[in-house]
Amino acid sequence: MKPFNTQYIVATLMLAFSLYQLTLPDYWEFSLYCSAGLAFLVMGLIKNNAFPQYKKLLTILSWGLIFLAAFLLLFLARTDV
């Protein structure tokens, strides 16, 4: 039995909230929550060793998504959109 991973729950909630933001339409918030949710999803895949042959690529992708989410958060905090 696989251990319980909260990364997938957080990723699902963030991606669902990003789809909600897409219906508003608030595209900046959508991009923030989508990039953060995808980062959690990729980190869960790395932690579970789902794709061991692509571990280095997934790590680079997850760091890129984390930096993108951080920059979007700072941008949104600065502009008060």
Secondary structure in CASP SS format (residue, H / E / C, confidence):
PFRMAT SS
TARGET T0000
AUTHOR 0000-0000-0000
METHOD secondary structure of the structure
MODEL  1
M C 1.00
K C 1.00
P C 1.00
F C 1.00
N C 1.00
T H 1.00
Q H 1.00
Y H 1.00
I H 1.00
V H 1.00
A H 1.00
T H 1.00
L H 1.00
M H 1.00
L H 1.00
A H 1.00
F H 1.00
S H 1.00
L H 1.00
Y H 1.00
Q H 1.00
L H 1.00
T H 1.00
L C 1.00
P C 1.00
D C 1.00
Y H 1.00
W H 1.00
E H 1.00
F H 1.00
S H 1.00
L H 1.00
Y H 1.00
C H 1.00
S H 1.00
A H 1.00
G H 1.00
L H 1.00
A H 1.00
F H 1.00
L H 1.00
V H 1.00
M H 1.00
G H 1.00
L H 1.00
I H 1.00
K H 1.00
N C 1.00
N C 1.00
A C 1.00
F C 1.00
P H 1.00
Q H 1.00
Y H 1.00
K H 1.00
K H 1.00
L H 1.00
L H 1.00
T H 1.00
I H 1.00
L H 1.00
S H 1.00
W H 1.00
G H 1.00
L H 1.00
I H 1.00
F H 1.00
L H 1.00
A H 1.00
A H 1.00
F H 1.00
L H 1.00
L H 1.00
L H 1.00
F H 1.00
L H 1.00
A H 1.00
R H 1.00
T H 1.00
D C 1.00
V C 1.00
END
